[in-house]
Amino acid sequence: MSKLSKLSKSTRLPAQAGRSVGKLAKRPSATKAPDLLLDRIIDEFVYAYQQIASPATVRTYKGTLHVFSTFLRDKLGRDPLLSDLTLQAAQEWGASLQQRPKLLYGGQLEGDAPMSVESRRSYLRTLRVFSNWLIKEPYRYCAESPLRYLTLPRPSQTYKLPLTEEELARLLASVANEPTIFGARDLAMLLLLIDGGVRAMELAKLRIADVTLASGLILVAHGKGGKTRAVTVGDDTRQALRRYAVLRDSQSDTRSAPDQPFFQSALGKAFGYAGLRSWLRRIAVRAGVPRAHLHLIRHTSAVETLAVGADLRTLQLKLGHSSIMTTQCYLNMASQQLSERQREFSPVDRLRLMSPGVTKAAKARTPTWRHSQRATHSSTEKKGE
């Protein structure tokens, strides 16, 4: 035997050893989700959405996913893994939400009442957005969405009654007689919320350059979803805005710069959401209207806009809704006002079908649209002659 063959034979691996090496070299299945820490994946999700979503949306997503992660940690007694994100876990979390109040910014609990159906739908929808993100490139943490079969609770068909005319008058009266700059500011803010139907943070983010005092045109430059729209207010609101602007600009030259907040706090700063909530709560308590809150005023503005005859498309543009289906919910809230208008258009009353002395010939008279059609044909025939 040659030296080369002896060397080759001495260095040859046993068959069993070769099979062991082959097993070690086998790549893990690409379809199996790795056991990564869920909190780390959530951090990646939040970072990714910071590039494409508004800060408010990112803050909401982060807070909701933190609540879910905490639920899993308490349930499992350890840090949750990505593999713990299952349909059963999501359903159990959704059931547990019914027993807890809604969370505000910063994790503060809002009251003692159980979370509403709308809030639970929002929480579970965020979890489903996160689940669908896991399968996207270039992340690809899962081969398929773990919550692809998750269904949301059925939306509630109930709605809160809008503020009455008397309640609105009491809110305005509680600030109308204050001769200070803050009294003028509070009145202008309330009127803009009622008249313009703007969201709370849209009001807070208004800049001086966004408000045209001569015409009452308001440019909502920081609408929901980063969208911009224009809102025009009435003469009373425009006068209140002008009066506040005069008092505000008399305080300091720096406060009247175009990029400064239109509505300013005592420190000359813009309001935050928590500040606006506290501001309205003080006014509501003083006025004896404790049920008033920021979004209910927006609802009331929408209902009153419909009550004076606006169509849904006009209201959609005013409120800044992406879909007119969202705007249609205000038709239910305006049911009382709309029922009065429907009574005016009653065919039975107009035709006097149940009035005494109405003859069969009168009951069988030609409908109005038929008369107009005949008139059109007659005019056409005369032109032809």
C-alpha positions in Angstrom: 0.0 0.0 0.0 1.4 3.4 -0.9 2.0 6.2 1.6 -0.8 8.3 0.0 -3.4 5.6 0.4 -2.4 5.0 4.0 -2.6 8.8 4.8 -6.1 8.9 3.2 -7.3 5.9 5.1 -6.0 7.3 8.4 -7.7 10.7 8.0 -11.1 9.2 6.8 -14.0 10.0 9.2 -16.1 7.1 10.5 -19.5 6.8 8.8 -21.4 7.5 12.0 -19.3 10.7 12.6 -20.1 11.8 9.1 -23.8 11.5 9.6 -23.5 13.5 12.9 -21.8 16.3 11.0 -24.5 16.3 8.4 -27.2 16.6 11.1 -25.4 19.6 12.7 -25.1 21.3 9.4 -28.8 21.1 8.5 -30.4 24.5 8.5 -33.5 25.1 10.7 -36.9 25.2 9.0 -37.6 28.6 7.5 -41.3 28.3 8.4 -40.8 27.9 12.1 -41.0 31.2 14.1 -37.8 31.7 16.1 -38.2 32.1 19.9 -37.3 35.8 20.1 -38.3 38.1 22.9 -41.6 39.7 22.1 -40.7 43.0 23.6 -37.7 43.3 21.2 -39.9 42.6 18.2 -42.3 45.2 19.4 -39.5 47.7 19.6 -38.6 46.9 16.0 -42.3 47.4 15.0 -42.5 50.8 16.7 -39.3 51.9 15.0 -40.6 50.8 11.6 -43.8 52.7 12.1 -42.1 55.8 13.2 -41.0 56.2 9.6 -44.5 56.0 8.1 -47.1 56.9 10.8 -47.9 60.0 12.8 -46.5 60.3 16.4 -50.0 59.9 17.8 -50.5 56.6 15.9 -47.1 55.3 17.0 -47.8 56.3 20.6 -51.1 54.4 20.5 -49.5 51.3 19.0 -46.7 51.3 21.5 -49.0 51.7 24.5 -51.4 49.0 23.3 -48.7 46.4 22.6 -47.1 47.2 26.0 -50.5 46.3 27.6 -50.6 43.1 25.7 -47.0 42.2 26.6 -47.7 42.9 30.3 -50.7 40.6 30.1 -48.6 37.8 28.7 -45.9 38.3 31.3 -48.3 38.2 34.2 -50.0 35.1 32.7 -46.8 33.1 31.9 -44.6 34.3 34.8 -41.7 35.1 32.4 -40.8 37.4 29.6 -43.1 36.5 26.6 -41.6 35.1 23.4 -42.8 35.6 19.8 -44.2 32.1 19.8 -46.5 33.1 22.7 -48.4 35.4 20.3 -51.2 33.0 19.4 -54.9 33.3 18.6 -55.9 31.9 22.0 -53.7 34.4 23.8 -55.2 37.3 21.8 -58.7 36.1 22.5 -58.0 35.7 26.3 -56.5 39.3 26.3 -59.6 40.6 24.5 -61.8 39.0 27.2 -59.7 40.5 30.0 -60.1 44.0 28.5 -63.8 44.0 29.4 -62.8 44.1 33.1 -60.5 47.1 32.9 -61.0 50.8 32.3 -59.6 52.6 29.3 -56.0 53.8 29.4 -55.1 57.4 28.7 -51.8 58.7 27.5 -49.0 57.8 29.9 -50.9 54.7 31.2 -53.3 56.5 33.4 -56.7 54.8 33.9 -59.8 56.7 32.9 -62.4 56.3 35.5 -63.8 53.0 36.8 -66.2 52.1 34.0 -65.3 49.0 31.9 -63.7 49.6 28.6 -66.2 50.2 25.7 -66.6 48.0 22.7 -65.0 50.6 20.5 -61.9 50.8 22.7 -61.6 47.0 22.7 -61.9 46.9 19.0 -59.2 49.5 18.7 -56.8 47.5 21.0 -57.4 44.2 19.1 -57.1 45.9 15.8 -53.6 47.2 16.8 -52.6 43.7 17.8 -53.7 42.5 14.4 -51.7 45.2 12.6 -48.6 44.1 14.5 -49.3 40.4 13.6 -49.7 41.3 9.9 -46.4 43.3 10.0 -44.5 40.2 11.2 -44.7 38.5 7.8 -43.7 41.6 5.8 -40.3 41.9 4.1 -37.6 42.6 5.1 -38.6 41.6 8.6 -40.2 38.2 8.0 -40.3 37.1 11.6 -43.1 34.7 10.7 -44.1 32.8 7.6 -47.8 33.6 8.2 -49.7 36.0 10.4 -50.3 34.4 13.8 -53.6 36.2 14.2 -55.0 35.8 10.6 -58.2 34.4 12.0 -58.7 36.9 14.8 -62.2 38.5 14.7 -63.0 41.8 16.3 -65.9 42.4 18.7 -69.1 43.5 16.9 -69.2 47.3 16.9 -71.8 49.0 19.1 -74.9 50.4 17.5 -75.4 52.9 20.4 -74.4 56.5 20.4 -74.2 59.3 22.9 -76.8 62.1 22.7 -75.3 65.3 21.5 -75.2 68.4 23.8 -78.4 70.3 23.8 -78.8 73.9 22.9 -79.2 74.8 26.6 -76.0 72.9 27.5 -74.1 74.7 24.8 -75.4 78.0 26.0 -74.3 77.3 29.6 -70.8 76.4 28.5 -70.4 79.6 26.5 -72.0 81.7 29.3 -69.5 80.4 31.8 -66.6 82.1 29.9 -68.3 84.9 27.9 -68.2 87.5 30.7 -64.5 87.1 31.7 -62.8 90.4 30.6 -59.3 88.8 30.6 -57.2 87.4 27.8 -57.9 83.9 29.1 -61.6 84.5 29.0 -61.4 85.7 25.4 -59.3 82.6 24.6 -61.6 80.2 26.2 -64.6 81.6 24.4 -62.8 81.5 21.0 -61.7 77.9 21.6 -65.2 76.7 22.6 -66.8 78.5 19.6 -64.2 77.0 17.2 -64.8 73.5 18.6 -68.6 73.9 18.2 -68.6 75.8 14.9 -65.7 74.1 13.1 -66.0 70.6 14.4 -62.3 70.3 14.6 -60.6 67.6 16.6 -58.9 68.5 19.9 -55.4 68.1 18.7 -56.2 69.9 15.4 -57.2 72.9 17.5 -54.1 72.6 19.7 -51.8 72.5 16.6 -53.2 75.5 14.9 -50.6 78.2 14.1 -51.2 81.9 13.8 -50.5 81.6 10.0 -53.3 79.0 9.7 -56.1 81.3 10.7 -57.4 84.0 8.3 -59.2 86.4 10.6 -60.7 88.5 7.8 -62.7 85.6 6.3 -62.9 83.0 9.1 -61.0 80.5 7.0 -59.2 77.9 9.2 -56.4 75.8 7.6 -56.2 72.5 9.5 -52.6 71.7 8.5 -52.2 68.8 11.0 -55.3 66.7 10.5 -55.6 63.0 11.3 -53.3 60.9 9.1 -51.3 64.0 8.1 -54.1 65.3 5.9 -54.8 69.0 5.4 -58.3 70.6 5.0 -60.0 74.0 5.2 -62.8 74.9 7.5 -64.8 78.1 7.4 -66.5 79.4 10.6 -69.4 81.8 11.1 -69.3 85.5 11.9 -69.7 85.1 15.7 -66.8 82.7 15.9 -64.7 84.9 13.6 -65.3 87.9 15.8 -64.3 85.9 18.9 -61.1 84.7 17.2 -60.2 88.3 16.2 -60.8 89.6 19.8 -58.6 87.0 21.3 -55.9 87.6 18.7 -55.8 91.3 19.6 -55.4 90.6 23.3 -52.8 87.9 22.7 -50.7 89.9 20.3 -50.7 92.9 22.8 -48.8 90.7 25.3 -45.6 90.2 23.4 -44.2 90.6 19.9 -42.9 87.0 20.0 -46.4 85.6 20.6 -47.7 87.0 17.3 -45.1 85.3 15.0 -46.7 83.2 12.2 -45.2 79.9 13.4 -46.5 80.4 17.0 -49.5 78.5 18.4 -52.7 80.4 17.8 -54.2 79.3 21.2 -51.5 79.7 23.9 -51.3 78.7 27.5 -50.3 81.0 30.3 -46.7 80.2 29.4 -47.2 81.1 25.7 -47.0 77.4 24.7 -49.3 75.2 22.7 -51.8 72.9 24.5 -51.4 69.2 24.8 -54.3 66.7 24.8 -54.2 66.3 28.6 -54.2 70.1 29.0 -57.2 70.5 26.8 -59.1 67.8 28.7 -58.4 69.6 32.0 -59.3 72.9 30.5 -62.7 71.7 29.3 -63.4 69.8 32.5 -63.0 73.0 34.5 -65.4 74.8 32.2 -67.9 72.0 32.2 -68.0 71.7 36.0 -68.4 75.5 36.3 -71.2 75.5 33.8 -73.0 72.5 35.3 -72.6 70.4 32.2 -70.3 67.5 33.5 -71.0 65.2 30.6 -69.3 67.6 28.1 -66.0 66.3 26.7 -63.9 67.2 23.7 -65.2 64.6 21.2 -68.8 65.0 22.3 -68.6 68.7 21.2 -67.3 67.5 17.8 -70.3 65.1 17.6 -72.6 67.9 18.5 -71.1 70.1 15.8 -71.7 67.3 13.2 -75.3 66.8 14.2 -76.1 70.5 14.2 -74.4 70.9 10.8 -76.8 68.2 9.4 -79.7 69.8 11.2 -79.4 73.0 9.3 -79.5 71.2 6.0 -75.9 70.2 5.1 -75.4 67.1 3.0 -73.2 64.2 4.0 -70.4 65.1 1.5 -70.2 68.6 3.0 -70.0 67.2 6.5 -67.4 64.7 5.5 -65.1 67.5 4.1 -65.7 69.6 7.2 -64.8 66.8 9.7 -62.0 65.4 7.6 -63.3 61.8 7.3 -61.5 59.6 4.9 -64.6 57.5 4.2 -68.2 58.8 4.1 -69.2 55.6 5.9 -67.7 57.2 9.0 -69.8 60.3 8.5 -73.0 58.4 8.1 -73.0 57.5 11.8 -74.0 61.0 12.6 -77.3 60.5 10.8 -78.4 58.4 13.8 -77.3 61.0 16.2 -79.3 63.6 14.2 -82.4 61.4 14.2 -84.5 63.9 16.3 -83.6 66.9 14.1 -84.0 64.8 10.9 -87.4 63.5 12.0 -88.7 67.0 12.1 -87.5 67.7 8.6 -89.0 64.4 7.4 -92.3 65.4 8.9 -92.2 68.5 6.6 -91.8 66.3 3.6 -94.6 63.8 4.4 -96.3 62.8 1.2 -99.5 62.0 3.1 -99.7 65.4 4.6 -98.8 67.2 1.4 -101.4 65.3 -0.6 -103.9 65.6 2.3 -104.9 62.0 1.7 -106.6 61.7 5.1 -108.3 65.2 5.2 -112.1 65.3 5.3 -113.9 65.8 2.0 -111.1 64.5 -0.2 -112.6 62.8 -3.2 -111.4 59.8 -5.0 -110.5 61.9 -7.9 -108.3 64.1 -5.7 -106.6 61.0 -4.3 -105.9 59.8 -7.8 -104.4 63.0 -9.1 -101.2 62.9 -11.0 -98.0 63.1 -8.9 -96.0 66.3 -9.1 -93.1 64.7 -11.0 -95.6 63.7 -13.7 -96.8 67.3 -14.1 -93.2 68.5 -14.5 -92.6 65.8 -17.1 -95.6 66.8 -19.1 -94.6 70.4 -19.0 -91.2 69.5 -20.3 -92.7 67.5 -23.2 -95.0 70.4 -24.0 -92.2 72.9 -24.1 -90.2 70.6 -26.3 -93.1 70.2 -28.8 -93.6 73.9 -29.0 -90.0 74.4 -29.8 -90.3 71.7 -32.5 -93.2 73.6 -34.1 
